[in-house]
Amino acid sequence: MEKRNIADMTLEELEGFIAHLGKEKYRAKQIMKWLYQQGAASFEEMTTLSKAFREEIAGLAYVGQPVIEEVQTSQDGTKKILFKLEDGLFIESVLIPGKNHWTACLSTQAGCAMGCCFCLTAKQGFKRNLKPSEITGQMIMMQFRIPEGPSLKTSSSWGWGSPCRIMKTSLLPSAS
């Protein structure tokens, strides 16, 4: 049986997954809190779950997130973050400084199908839409793995490509 990325599950899917293991549904909310409020990168970090349960679930699922490969800072303080996805594709997010906070622009696609002649990403061509874990993972990685993270207050979705072309996937992370 192939392991599932727990970060791609909705709360309802995770509750069903947990119930199938014979555990209480509230465990799903505990896991979601660890993922999205604590930035847990593994089940081992989820210490409110018993060690036996963490080992059991780790045998069936994993916590998959994009990996920060590089951070570039421009003269105005804007930061461009290059992420590597599990399949080897790369995406970018941008952190824009505000007066007392940062705003994140999150990618929703790898590559671009829009074909704008001025855009380097368009020249790469469209690769695929991002999974929910890859969209939310950008935000989680920025919040918990870079110094500006605690001041990250707002986010928006942006191309590479148009988030409106994949509205269902773009909106799914905001429901988590």
C-alpha positions in Angstrom: 0.0 0.0 0.0 1.4 3.4 -1.0 1.8 5.9 1.7 -0.5 9.0 1.5 0.6 12.6 2.1 -1.5 13.6 5.1 -1.2 17.2 4.1 -3.2 16.6 1.0 -6.2 15.4 3.1 -9.2 17.6 4.1 -10.3 17.4 7.7 -13.1 15.1 6.6 -10.8 12.8 4.7 -8.3 12.7 7.7 -11.2 11.9 10.1 -12.1 9.0 7.8 -8.5 7.8 7.6 -8.2 8.0 11.4 -11.5 6.2 12.0 -10.4 3.4 9.6 -7.4 2.9 12.0 -9.9 2.5 14.9 -8.9 5.9 16.5 -11.1 8.8 17.6 -12.1 11.4 15.1 -10.7 14.2 17.3 -7.2 12.9 16.5 -7.6 14.4 13.0 -8.0 17.9 14.5 -4.9 17.3 16.6 -2.9 16.4 13.5 -4.2 19.4 11.6 -3.2 21.7 14.5 0.3 20.2 14.4 0.5 20.7 10.6 -0.9 24.2 10.3 -0.4 25.8 13.7 2.9 24.3 14.7 4.5 23.5 11.4 5.2 19.9 12.2 7.3 18.2 9.4 6.8 14.6 10.8 4.6 12.5 13.0 7.4 12.2 15.5 7.0 15.9 16.3 3.3 15.4 17.2 3.9 14.7 20.8 0.2 15.0 21.9 -0.3 11.7 20.0 0.8 8.5 21.6 4.1 7.1 20.4 2.4 3.9 19.2 -0.2 5.9 17.2 2.6 8.1 15.7 4.5 4.9 14.6 1.3 3.3 13.2 0.3 6.4 11.2 3.9 6.9 10.0 3.7 3.4 8.4 0.7 4.5 6.3 1.2 8.2 5.6 3.8 10.9 5.6 3.9 14.7 6.0 5.0 16.1 2.6 5.9 19.7 2.1 7.9 21.7 -0.4 11.6 22.2 0.4 13.1 25.7 0.5 16.1 25.6 -1.9 17.0 29.3 -2.1 16.0 32.7 -0.7 16.9 35.8 -2.7 16.4 39.3 -1.3 15.9 42.4 -3.5 17.0 45.9 -2.7 13.5 46.8 -1.5 13.5 43.9 0.9 11.1 41.7 -1.2 12.2 38.0 -0.8 11.8 35.4 -3.5 11.7 31.8 -2.2 12.5 28.9 -4.5 10.9 25.6 -3.5 11.6 22.1 -4.7 8.6 19.8 -4.9 8.7 16.0 -4.3 8.7 15.3 -8.1 11.7 17.6 -8.7 9.8 20.5 -10.1 10.5 24.0 -8.8 8.0 26.8 -7.8 8.5 30.3 -6.4 6.8 32.3 -3.7 7.4 35.9 -2.9 7.4 37.7 0.5 6.5 41.4 0.2 7.4 43.6 3.2 4.7 45.8 4.6 4.8 48.4 7.4 4.4 45.9 10.2 3.9 42.6 8.5 4.8 40.5 5.5 2.5 39.3 2.7 3.1 36.0 0.9 2.3 35.4 -2.8 1.8 31.7 -3.3 2.2 29.7 -6.5 -0.7 27.5 -7.5 0.9 25.9 -10.6 4.3 24.6 -11.7 5.0 26.3 -15.0 2.5 28.4 -16.9 0.0 27.9 -19.7 -0.8 31.6 -20.1 2.0 32.2 -22.7 2.8 35.9 -21.9 5.7 36.8 -24.1 7.4 38.9 -21.4 7.4 36.1 -18.8 10.3 33.6 -18.3 8.0 31.1 -16.6 5.7 31.0 -19.6 8.7 30.0 -21.7 9.1 26.9 -19.5 5.5 25.9 -20.4 2.8 24.5 -18.1 3.9 21.4 -16.0 0.9 20.8 -13.6 -1.4 22.3 -11.0 -0.1 22.1 -7.5 -1.5 19.8 -4.8 -3.1 21.3 -1.7 0.0 20.3 0.3 2.2 22.1 -2.1 0.2 25.3 -1.8 -0.2 25.3 1.9 3.3 24.0 2.3 4.7 27.2 0.9 3.0 29.2 3.6 3.9 26.7 6.4 7.6 26.6 5.3 7.8 30.4 5.2 6.0 30.8 8.6 8.1 28.2 10.4 11.4 28.0 8.6 12.5 31.6 7.8 13.0 34.5 10.1 10.2 36.7 8.7 7.7 33.9 9.3 6.2 35.2 12.6 5.4 38.5 10.8 3.6 36.8 7.9 0.0 38.0 8.1 -1.6 37.8 4.7 -1.3 35.8 1.5 -2.5 35.8 -2.1 -2.4 33.2 -4.9 -0.6 34.0 -8.1 0.6 32.5 -11.2 2.7 30.9 -12.6 -0.5 30.6 -14.5 -3.8 31.8 -13.2 -5.2 30.6 -9.8 -8.7 31.1 -11.2 -8.0 28.3 -13.7 -7.7 25.9 -10.8 -10.2 27.5 -8.4 -11.1 24.3 -6.5 -7.5 23.4 -5.6 -6.6 27.0 -4.9 -9.5 27.3 -2.4 -9.0 24.0 -0.7 -6.0 25.1 1.4 -7.9 28.0 2.8 -10.6 25.7 4.1 -8.1 23.6 6.1 
